[in-house]
Amino acid sequence: MEIISLAVIGILIVISPGADFVLVLKNSVASGRAAGLWTALGISLAIGVHIAYTLLGIGYLISHNEYLFNMVKYAGALYLIYIGLKSILTANASLDDIESDEFQLRPIQYLSQGFMCNVLNPKTMLFFVSLFSQLISVESHDHRSILLYGVYLAVLHGLWFGAVSVIFTSKLLQHRMAKIKKRLSQVCGLGLIGLGLVLGAKSL
């Protein structure tokens, strides 16, 4: 039952709207499918960092230190608000702007964006810190289970965000996405700000 619960929770975490989704969507719509896929790969690779600090016990230490845990929450809240504001501020970019050289990055840069976005994503941080400390016994030191679950999440992230990039850059949606890009960016930005405010309020 624990395995099924972890699998379901993992899926819900991956598909829930957040900074990763916004970044993949933005890069895909603005710079094409390849940019979105490289971003998705970066997000998937970032899961390795979360696996590492979980195996080292850092997540356990943070989850049992109220001050450190609240600091993570505050940092997460500020990060979400920052991403949300940035999404709203860039929503007014014209089609000519997003097709300019300034917006066209190299594949490694898109990969780095995805990697950093996930590594600094409080949703993912708090997931690893809190869920593993609750559902996986610390006394058992079951590093193999944590590693396997981490690989599962990494693959899940890559598949999901890769699918997001493919779907939103399909010929069927490209024309429609161009029409609603501004509104979509604004809605995503407001959603992220709302999540950040909720996360910050829970830390008070």
C-alpha angles and dihedrals in degrees: 000000000000091000092051091047092051091048093051093044089050091054092048091049093050098047097041113107114261146126093301092055092047092050095048091046093048095048093044095050095040102040108016141257096302091057090051093048093050089050090051090051091052091052091050093050091050089066086074090068091054090049090051097053090044092053090047090055095242091123090054092051093050094047090054096047110076094199095050093042092052090047089056089050093049091048089048093049092051091047093052091048090049092051090047094051091046091052091052094045093051093045090091093061110125125230089254089054095053091048093052123105090255090070097042109090133176119264092253089056092054089047090051091050091054092045095050093042092057096040090054094038108117091203091063094038094052091044093058094039098048105028097049092046090053104038102032118061112240091204092060093058087210096178092159092061091048091049094049091047090049091053089049090053093045092053091043092053092048094049095044098047091040088055090048090054093048093047097048093046094048117121090245093060104029095085093043093047090054089057097048099032094107095047092043092053091049093049092047090048093051090047093053092047089051092051090049092051092049091049091048092048091054089057094058 
